[in-house]
Amino acid sequence: MLNHITIMGRLTRDPELRRTGSGIAVASFTVAVDRDFGGRDGGEKETDFIDCVAWRQTGEFVSKYFTKGRMIVVSGRLQIRSWTDKDGNKRRTAEVVADNCYFGDSKRDSNSDSNYGGNAYGGNSYGGNAYSAPAGNNYGGYAAPASTPASDFAMLDDDDAQLPF
């Protein structure tokens, strides 16, 4: 059976780092994840607030390098916990137990108001900013030819001098 989840969103608050009685680090945080579609009437996209927990080195990493508003990619498993509240009612909650956490933006981009320009969806999570496409029709520093429609690819001549690597 498979229980794997990957989410990408922004932290709603700074991660909270605690330690168990035996000294194991555990970080708790909430990620705001926009849905891919709007409401029934085609209005604004809704946002889900997903509780996450990261243990040991992953928890220490998240608490040290992530702050409120930063874009984060969380990969792990979904866990359902049950407990009894102070009134004796049985409660359940779902949370993501993080195996890996990655930067979803660069430090530079987290300070701007734009979520879609620059490296907000490339960032450092895939080995740096080398393959992040800036907003507009700029392809890694090479402008698309006027005859090419705006897409993810640009036609290059056979001249190797135009290759970005």
C-alpha positions as CSV (number, residue, x, y, z in Angstrom):
1,M,0.0,0.0,0.0
2,L,1.1,3.5,-0.6
3,N,0.8,6.6,1.6
4,H,2.7,9.5,0.1
5,I,1.8,13.1,-0.1
6,T,3.6,16.1,-1.6
7,I,2.3,19.7,-0.9
8,M,3.6,23.1,-1.8
9,G,2.5,26.3,-0.1
10,R,3.5,29.1,2.2
11,L,4.1,28.8,6.0
12,T,1.3,30.5,8.0
13,R,3.6,31.1,10.9
14,D,7.2,30.4,12.0
15,P,7.8,26.7,12.7
16,E,7.6,25.7,16.4
17,L,10.5,23.5,17.5
18,R,10.1,21.3,20.6
19,R,12.0,18.3,22.0
20,T,10.6,15.1,23.4
21,G,11.6,13.9,26.9
22,S,14.5,12.0,25.3
23,G,15.7,15.1,23.4
24,I,14.4,14.3,19.9
25,A,13.6,17.4,17.9
26,V,10.0,17.9,16.5
27,A,8.9,20.9,14.5
28,S,5.2,21.8,13.9
29,F,4.0,24.1,11.2
30,T,1.1,24.9,9.0
31,V,1.2,25.2,5.2
32,A,-1.4,27.3,3.2
33,V,-1.9,25.5,-0.1
34,D,-4.0,27.1,-2.8
35,R,-6.4,24.8,-4.7
36,D,-5.9,24.5,-8.5
37,F,-9.4,25.7,-9.2
38,G,-11.9,28.3,-8.1
39,G,-15.2,27.9,-6.3
40,R,-18.3,26.6,-7.8
41,D,-19.2,30.0,-9.3
42,G,-15.7,30.3,-10.8
43,G,-14.6,32.8,-8.1
44,E,-11.5,33.0,-6.0
45,K,-9.4,29.9,-5.4
46,E,-9.8,28.4,-2.0
47,T,-6.9,27.7,0.3
48,D,-6.4,24.7,2.5
49,F,-4.4,25.0,5.7
50,I,-2.5,21.7,6.3
51,D,-0.8,20.9,9.6
52,C,2.6,19.3,9.3
53,V,5.2,17.8,11.7
54,A,8.8,17.1,11.0
55,W,11.0,15.0,13.3
56,R,14.8,14.9,14.1
57,Q,17.1,16.6,11.5
58,T,14.2,17.5,9.2
59,G,12.5,19.3,12.1
60,E,15.7,21.2,13.0
61,F,16.2,22.1,9.3
62,V,12.7,23.5,9.0
63,S,12.9,25.5,12.2
64,K,16.3,26.9,11.4
65,Y,15.8,28.0,7.7
66,F,12.0,28.6,7.2
67,T,9.9,31.5,8.5
68,K,6.4,32.7,8.1
69,G,5.5,33.4,4.4
70,R,8.3,31.3,2.9
71,M,7.3,28.8,0.1
72,I,7.9,25.2,1.2
73,V,7.6,21.9,-0.5
74,V,6.8,19.1,1.9
75,S,7.1,15.4,1.0
76,G,5.9,12.7,3.4
77,R,2.9,10.7,4.5
78,L,-0.6,11.5,5.7
79,Q,-1.3,10.5,9.3
80,I,-4.6,10.5,11.2
81,R,-4.4,11.0,15.0
82,S,-7.2,10.4,17.5
83,W,-7.5,11.9,20.9
84,T,-10.0,12.7,23.6
85,D,-10.6,16.4,24.3
86,K,-11.1,17.9,27.8
87,D,-14.9,17.4,27.5
88,G,-14.5,13.7,26.8
89,N,-15.3,14.0,23.1
90,K,-13.3,11.8,20.7
91,R,-11.5,13.9,18.1
92,R,-9.4,13.1,15.0
93,T,-7.0,15.2,13.0
94,A,-5.0,14.7,9.8
95,E,-1.4,15.9,9.5
96,V,1.5,15.4,7.1
97,V,4.5,13.7,8.7
98,A,7.4,15.3,6.7
99,D,10.2,13.0,5.4
100,N,11.7,15.8,3.3
101,C,11.3,19.6,3.1
102,Y,12.6,21.8,0.3
103,F,12.7,25.5,-0.5
104,G,10.0,26.5,-2.9
105,D,11.4,29.9,-3.4
106,S,14.7,31.6,-3.1
107,K,15.6,33.9,-0.2
108,R,15.5,36.9,-2.6
109,D,12.0,36.1,-3.8
110,S,10.5,35.5,-0.4
111,N,10.9,39.2,0.3
112,S,8.9,40.3,-2.7
113,D,5.1,40.5,-3.0
114,S,5.0,38.5,-6.2
115,N,4.3,34.8,-5.9
116,Y,4.5,34.1,-9.6
117,G,7.4,36.0,-11.0
118,G,11.1,35.1,-10.7
119,N,11.9,31.8,-9.0
120,A,8.8,31.3,-6.8
121,Y,8.0,27.9,-8.3
122,G,11.6,26.8,-9.2
123,G,13.8,28.2,-6.5
124,N,16.3,26.1,-4.7
125,S,14.2,22.9,-4.4
126,Y,15.7,21.5,-7.6
127,G,19.4,22.4,-7.2
128,G,19.5,26.2,-7.5
129,N,18.0,28.8,-9.7
130,A,19.6,27.7,-13.0
131,Y,16.4,26.3,-14.4
132,S,13.8,28.7,-12.9
133,A,12.0,30.5,-15.6
134,P,11.5,34.2,-14.9
135,A,8.1,35.8,-15.6
136,G,7.5,36.8,-19.2
137,N,9.0,35.4,-22.4
138,N,12.6,35.2,-21.2
139,Y,14.1,31.7,-21.5
140,G,17.1,31.6,-19.2
141,G,18.5,34.9,-20.5
142,Y,17.6,34.2,-24.1
143,A,14.6,36.1,-25.6
144,A,12.2,34.0,-27.7
145,P,12.2,34.9,-31.4
146,A,9.3,37.1,-32.4
147,S,7.8,34.4,-34.6
148,T,7.7,31.8,-31.8
149,P,4.5,31.8,-29.7
150,A,4.9,32.1,-26.0
151,S,5.6,28.6,-24.6
152,D,8.1,26.8,-22.5
153,F,10.5,26.2,-25.4
154,A,12.4,28.5,-27.8
155,M,13.9,27.4,-31.1
156,L,17.7,27.7,-31.2
157,D,19.9,27.7,-34.2
158,D,22.5,24.9,-34.6
159,D,25.1,27.3,-33.3
160,D,26.3,25.9,-29.9
161,A,27.1,29.5,-28.7
162,Q,23.4,30.0,-28.0
163,L,23.1,27.1,-25.6
164,P,22.8,28.2,-22.0
165,F,25.1,25.4,-20.7
